[in-house]
Amino acid sequence: MGERPPRDPSNDVPGFAEQAGTKAARKLKARRDAAQGVWFGLGMMGLIGWSVALPTLLGAALGLWLDERYPGTRSWTLALLVAGLILGCLNAWHWVAKQDKAMRDDRETVDE
């Protein structure tokens, strides 16, 4: 009776399969990463906080020790506290930039 002719794949819209595959991969990755998203965010906040706080506190402690041992007109505590804060902020910026680059690379990999 009415058999269908075989389907000709050349009539398909070019790139449709690739687009569908990319979207499916993106959805699967979003589902997989959603569960660890909150914990990852909290961990990253902790990492950034400690990367700023630790050098600042170490600078202040070293400054206090130097002020006790070698008193002078200038405050070692204030100078080393600021130096530790700057070092901590640079360290946090490094971690954030590294994570941002990893996320962009991951996004580009899924889009390709």
PEDA-V500914 format. One record per backbone hydrogen bond with DSSP energy under -0.5 kcal/mol. CO is the residue of the C=O (numbers start at 1). NH is the residue of the N-H. E is the energy in kcal/mol with one decimal. If there is no record, write none. Layout:
BEGIN
CO,NH,E  CO,NH,E
END
This chain:
BEGIN
1,3,-1.2  7,9,-0.7  8,11,-1.8  9,12,-1.2  13,16,-1.7  15,19,-2.4  16,20,-2.6  17,21,-2.4  18,22,-2.4  19,23,-2.4  20,24,-2.3  21,25,-2.4  22,26,-2.3  23,27,-2.4  24,28,-2.4  25,29,-2.3  26,30,-2.3  27,31,-2.3  28,32,-2.2  29,33,-2.7  30,34,-1.4  31,35,-0.7  32,36,-0.5  33,37,-0.7  34,37,-0.5  34,38,-0.6  35,39,-0.5  36,40,-2.6  37,41,-2.3  38,42,-2.4  39,43,-2.4  40,44,-2.4  41,45,-2.3  42,46,-2.2  43,47,-2.4  44,48,-2.6  45,49,-2.6  46,50,-2.6  47,51,-2.0  48,52,-1.1  49,52,-0.5  49,53,-2.9  50,54,-2.2  52,56,-1.3  53,57,-2.7  54,58,-2.6  55,59,-2.3  56,60,-2.2  57,61,-2.6  58,62,-2.5  59,63,-2.3  60,64,-2.5  61,65,-2.2  62,66,-2.5  63,67,-2.6  63,77,-0.5  64,68,-2.0  65,69,-2.0  66,70,-3.2  74,76,-0.7  75,79,-1.7  76,80,-2.9  77,81,-2.0  78,82,-2.2  79,83,-2.2  80,84,-2.5  81,85,-2.1  82,86,-2.6  83,87,-2.5  84,88,-2.5  85,89,-2.4  86,90,-2.3  87,91,-2.1  88,92,-2.5  89,93,-2.5  90,94,-2.1  91,95,-2.0  92,96,-2.6  93,97,-2.6  94,98,-2.3  95,99,-2.4  96,100,-2.6  97,101,-2.3  98,102,-2.1  99,103,-2.3  100,104,-2.3  101,105,-2.7  102,106,-2.2  103,107,-2.2  104,108,-2.5  105,109,-2.0  106,110,-1.8  107,111,-2.1  108,112,-1.3
END
